[in-house]
Amino acid sequence: MSKIKFLNTQVDNVTMNEAIHIIDGLVKKKGQSYVVTPNLDHIVMIEDNSCFKEIYDNASLVLTDGQPLIWISKLKGIPIVEKVSGSDLFPQVCEMAARRGYTVYILGAADRVAEKAAQNLTDRFKGLQVVGTYSPSFGFENKPEEVDKIIKRITSLKPDILAVSLGSPKGENFIYHYRERLNVPVSMSIGAAVDFEAGNVQRAPKWMSICGLEWLYRTMREPKRLAKRYWHDLHAIIPIIIKY
């Protein structure tokens, strides 16, 4: 695995195919590995949030999510070979799981969205076993009873792969702080991938993604939720680039 220092964190400089191969190996290892996919917003959070930085420092696999980070890496003279976003990674992991006979559990998204995503994925990948889904209530992370319920559900089903779609940093926090209780070989924080797979949210056209404009597409569709965040990240990333 080729790890490189990138701004305020380290990333694994691998292609999508290499990432799938590594995840396959982590499942076979039967440890408590977890995968994160930093984007521009995550890099900004790492700079100011020591707990989030700790999560990244201890991740088994760190994959670059976002064309702007690829551009920054080239500017810095340490080019990252490929963008590997959670939204692109998750279906390919499901395809690999179907081939290998691995089981998957999906945690996150709104009520019934995870169920719909699971149905679409099992229809798409013959033999895929999604052994369970759960859509937690708002603020569940502050409700010990619900957290315990989620952990018991997951551990009773013993999935090989846990896909978490709770947003950041909530998803990464859940995986990191409960990884020993969950005891899942590979946990993944996959962003909005469940919404995409359910057809609940439409992804940007491929050309916009290639051009690094996926953020613009998402902002136009959800301006109230995303405009302020992206504007903040745009200003915050510049001093981080200079600092490192």
N, C-alpha and C positions, 0 to 999 in steps of 0.2 A: 504494500500500500504506500502511495507517495503522498506524504503529508507536507504541506508547505505553510510557512507563516504568511498570513494575509491580514493586513491592517491589525486589528486588535484581537484576532483569533487565529486558529489554524484550520485549514481545510484539506480534505483529501482530494488531490488533483487527479481525478479519475473520470473515465467516460461512463455513460449510462450502462453499457454492457459490463464494464468492470464493477460498477456499483452493485448490479444484480448478482454477479458472481460472489462478491464479498458478503452480501446479505445472505445468500444461500449458505455460505460457509459459517456465518454467525448463527443461523438456525441450527445447523448440524452441531455446532459447538455446545448448544444447550446451556448457555450462560444467561446473563440478564443484560444483553446488549441493547443499545438504543441509537437511533439515527435521527439527525437533525438536518434541516435544509435552510441555511441562512440566506436571507435576502437583505436588501438595503436597510429595511426597518430593523431587522435583527442586529445588524452591525451597530446601528445607532443605540439600540437597547443595551448591547454588551458593554458599550463605553460607559454607561451611567448606572448599570445594574449589576452589582457584584454577584448576586445569586444567579442571574442569567448567564453571566460569564462562567461561573462554576459549572453550570449545566453543560455549556459548550466545551469546556476544558476536559470534561470527563466522558464526552460522547464517543461511541465506538466508531461512528462514521459521520463525517461532516461534509455535506454535498452542497455545492453552490447553486442557489436558486435565484436567478435573475440576471438578465443580460447586462445591466449596468455594472454588476460586480465583475463580470468578465472583462468589460471595458477598462475598469479600474485596474484589474490585474495586469492587463497589457500595458497600461500607462506606467505601472510600477516596475515593469520588466520581469514579472513573474507570471506569465500567461497561464490562466486556468484553461484546461483543454476543452471543457464542455459544460454547458449549463445543465444541471440535473435537478429539476424542480420537483417538489413533492407531488404536484398534480400529474406530472409525466411519469414519475417513478412508481406511484402506487399501482396503476393498472399493469405495469410491467412486472411488478412484484407479484401481483395476483396471477398473472400468466405463468410465472415461474412456480408459484405455489401449486397451481393446478397440475403442472407437469410433475412436480416432486411429491405431491400428496400432502403438502403442508396445510394446516388449518389457519383460518384468519378470523379475527374478531374486530368489529368496527365500533369505535366509541366516538360519539360526537354528532354534530349537525342537529337540525331541528327535528321535532317529532315526526317519525315515519320516513324521514329523508334517508337515514342510514339503511333502513329496510329496503327502500327502493333502489339505492345504490347497490346493495348486496344482490338483489334480484337481477339487476342489469349486468353486474359482473359475472354472476354464475351463468347467466344466459350467454354471455360473451366468451367465457373461458370454460370449456367443457371439463368437468371434474373438479372445479374449484369448490372448496368447502368453506363457506362462511358460517361458522358455528354459532355466531350470535352477534347482535347489535344492541346498542343502548344509546338513547338520546337523553343526556342528563338535564336536569332543570337549571334555570338561570341561578348562578351563584352556588352551584352544588359543592364547589370546592370548600365552602365555608359551612357545609352541613355534614358533620362527621358520619351521621347515620346513612346518608346517601353514598358517601365515599366508600364506607364499609360494604354497602350493598353492591356497588359496582365491582369492587375488588373480589367479593365472594362470587359474583356471577362469572367473572373472567377466570378466576382460579379453578372454579368447578368444571369449566369447559377445557382448560389447559390448551389454549391456542398456541400455535407456533409463532404467529405474527399478530401483534396488536397494532392496529391502525387508528391513530388518535387525531381527530379533526375538531379541535376545541379553540383554535386561534392561538396566537402567541401573546404573552409567554405562558398562558394557562396550560396549553397542551404539553409543552416541554416540562413545566413545573410538575404536572401530574405524573408524567412518566418517570422523571428523575426521583422525586420524593417517595414514590410508592413502588419503585422497580423491584425491590426485594420482596415485598408482599405479593406483587403481581406474579413474579417469577416466570415471565414470558421470555423465551429465547431472543426475540427481536421485537422491540417497540419502535414505532415510527410516528413522528409528528408530520402530518401530511397537508397542513393548511386547509384550503377549500376543496381538496380533491373529492371528498364525499359529495358535496353539493354538485360538483361538475359531473361525477359519475351517475348521480341520480337524475341529471337533467334539470335540476332545480335552478342552477345558475349557468349561464352560457359563457364559455371561454372566449377569449379574444381570438380573432382570426390568426392563423399561423403566421402570416406575414408581419403582423403587429408584434407578435411574440419574438420573432427573429430579429426585428428591428429594435427591440427593447421598449416597445410601447404598450405592453400589456397593462402596465400601471395606468396609462391614460385611458384605455378602454374601460377598465374597472372603475376608474374615477367618474367617467361619464355615466356609467350605469348606476353607481352608488355614491353620488357627490357628497351627501351629508355625512356618510360614514367614513369616506376615504380621503376626501380633498384635503382636509386639515392635516391628516397624518402624513400624506405624501409631501405636502408643502413643508412640514417640519423636517422630514427626513432629508429633503433636498438641501436645506440650509445646514442641517447638522452634519451631513456626511463630509462637507468640504473641509472643516477643521480636522476631522479624523484622517482624511487623506493626507493632509499636510503634516499632521503629527507623526504619522507612521511612514 
